[in-house]
Amino acid sequence: MNPTTLSRDECTKTLGHLALHYRTREDGPAATKLLDLLGFSRVSSPPGFPFHHYVVDSRLRLRGDGIIYAMEQPEALRELHAAIRESLKVGQPGEHPVVAKVHAAQESDPEFDLHLGVLYDSLEAVESAILRVKDALATDPGLRGRAKVILNRARPGNDAVDARMDRSSIFGDVKRYTYGRHGVQAFVATDLFVTGALGDNFVFELDYVFPGYDDNMLSNPTGVPFEAHGAPAAPSAR
C-alpha cells in the first residue's frame, strides 16, 4: 500500500500513554497509592527506573496503549511554576486577579483544566474505586487532605437510570448532574499531581455510560439530542 494514499481510517489508532508528574520525590508513595486505589494496574519496573508504569486495564498490559507513566516533576518545570506563582503573587497580598478567576473556574468545574478521563464498563467498579479513595482519604495519614471527590450524577428523565442512581452507594444523594445524558462522572482532584500554568491540582475522571444509548454524555457532551443538530437519532435502548 502506498503510504501517501493511506486514508486516516485505514489503520487502527488508540491513545498510547500519558505522562503524569507528581510534585516531589516525597510525594511519590502517596501518588502511586492513589493510582492503585483508582484501580489502575502497576507494571513492574527495574530498580532505579525514573518512572512508575501503570496500565488502565491489566488485561491489555502488553498492547502498548492505555499506559500511565508517573514520575517526579522535573526540576526545571518545578522552578518555572514557582516563578510563575511568585510573579502572580499566588496566595499573597496583591495576587493577580486572574488567579482568583482561574481558581473559581476550577472549583466550579473539575473539567476546566487538563485532566484524565477513563471510561469504565462497570458502574460498580466506579463506585468501588470511589469508596476506596474516600476511605483512604479519611484513614490514611499520607493521603488525608491531598485529594477530594466530586460526583456528577446522570441527568434525570430515564426511569431505569434514575432508579439505579437512587440505589447507588455514591451517587444516591448527589445533586450535581452531567452535561450529557445516560452516564456518570466521578472526579478525584489531587494536589499530588501537577497540571496547568500554575502547577495546580490534577483531576482524574472516572466515567461510566449506561449500555444501549448511543446518545450519551461522551458521544454527545452538549446534552442536545442528536436529531436537534442534524445527526441521526440515537436509539432509546437496545
N, C-alpha and C positions, 0 to 999 in steps of 0.2 A: 504494500500500500504506500502511495506517495504521501509523505508527511505534510506536504504543502496543501493537499486537498482533504486532509482528515477533518471531519466535522467535529465540533466541540462535543457532540453527543455520541461519538463512535468509540469512546473509551470510558471506563468506569473511574470516577473520581470520588474520593472520600476525604474528610478532614483528617489530616495526619496527626498533628500534635500541637500542643500549646505549652509554652514555657512560662512558668509562674515564678515570681520572686518573693520569698519571704524576707522580712525586714533585716534580721540579723542572724548570725550563726546560732545564737542562743534561742532564737525563735524556731529553729529547725524542728526539734522534737514535737512541740505543740502544733506546728503547721502540718507535719506529716500525720500526727494523730487525728487532726481534723479531716484530712483526706481519707484516712481509714474509716472514720465514723460516717462519712458521706457515702461509703460503700464502694470506693474505688479500690482497685486491686494492685498491690505492690508487685513489682518485678524486681527480682534480686539483682543487685549491682555489686561489682567488686569493691573491696575496702578502699577508701580514699577517693571514690568516684565523686565528681563535683556536683552531681545532682541525684535526686531521688526519682525513680522511674515508676510511673503508675500507668495502668490502663483503666478506662472507664468500665470495661466489661472483660472479666477474666477469661471468658470463653473465646475472646478474639485476641489474646495477648501476643500471638505470633504473626499477626497480619501486618503490623507496621502502621496501624492507624488507631485512632481513639486513645492517643497517648497524652499523658500529662507529665512534664518534667518540672520538678520543683527544686529550686536552688536558691542560695543566698543572693540577695540583691548585690550586684557588682558595686564596688566602692565608688566608681565614677558616677553611677546613677544615684547612689545614696547622697553623694555630695551635691549633685545637681538639684535633687529635690530639696535638700537643706537650704541651698542658695535661693531657690525659688520661694520657699516658705519664709525665709528671712527677708527677702526683698518685699514680699507682700505683707509682712508682719502678721503671719497667720497665728491667731491666738494671742496677739499682743495688742496693746493700745495703738490706735492708728491703723488697724488692719484694713487692707484694701477692701472696698465694698463688694468687689466681685467674688471674694472668698465666701462671704455670707450667702451670696446668690447661688453659688455652686453647692454649698453645703445644704441649703434649703431644698434645692432640687434633688440632691442625693437622698435626703431624708424622706421626701415625698415619694420618690420613685426609685426603687432599688435597681432598675434597669437603666438609669440615667447615664452611668459611666460604663467603661469597659467591664464586661463580666462574662462568665462562662455558663452556658445553658446546656444541661444534659437531659435527654429525653429518656424516661423510664417506661417500660411496657407493663409496669405493675404499680397501681396506686398504693397497694400495701407496702411495697418496697420503699416508696417515697415516705409514707407515714412512719415506717420503721426507722429509716435514716434520720428523720427529723426528731423522733423520740430519743434516739441515741444521742444526737447532738444536744438536745435540751437537757438530758440527764447529765451529760459531761459538763456542760456549762454551769450546772448547779452544784456539781460534786467534785470536779477535777480542778485542783488549785492552778494547774498550768493553763487551763482554758477559761477559767472563770473571768468574766469581763472582757474576753477577747473576741467575742462574736455575739451576734443576735439573729433571731429568726423572724422573718416577715412572711406572711402567708396570704396568697390570693386564692380565694375560693372560686369555683366555677360559677359563671353567671347564671342567675336563676331563670326558670322558664321551661326546663325539661324535667318532667316528673321523676324519671328514673335517676337522672344525675342529681337532682335535688335531694332525693331520698338517700342516695349514697353519701352525699355531703353531710347530711344530718347525722348519719351513723359514724362519720369519720372521727378517729381518735385525735386528729389535729385540726381539721377544718370545720368541725361542727359548730363552733361559736364565732367563726371568723366573719367579719363584716366588710372586708376588702374583697374586690372581685377582679377577675382577669378582664382585659380588654376584649379579647376574642371569646369564642364560645367553646363549650364542651371540653374543658381542660382545667387543670390546676397548676399553680406555681408555688413552690416553696423556696424562699431565698435564705441564704446564710451569708450575712455580711460580716467580714472579719478584718481586724487590723493586723492579723498575722501576715497577710499577703498584701502587696503594694500594687496600686494602679493609678493611672491618670497623672495629669500635670503636677498635682500637689502631693503625689505619693499617698493618696487616700486609701480607704478600705477597699478590698476586693469582694465581689459578690459571686457566690455560687448559686445557680438557679437549677432546681430540680423540677422537671416538668413531667406531667402525665396528661395524655389525651385519651378520652374515652373512645373505645373502638366503635367503628361504624359511622363516624362523622367526618366526611371529607372537608366540610366547612368547620374548621376548629381554630383554636387560638394561635396555632403555629402556622397553619396553611393560610390563614386569613386573620392576622392580628388586629385589623381595624375593627372587627366585630360587625362590619356591614355585610349583610347577606351577599353571597356571590352574585346572585341574579341582579342585585341592585347596581353592580358596576360591570355588567355585561358578561360575567363568567357563567358557565353552566351551573345550574342549581345543584347543590350537594344533596345527596340522599339523607333523609332524616335518620335512618339507621339501616343496618344490614341484618 
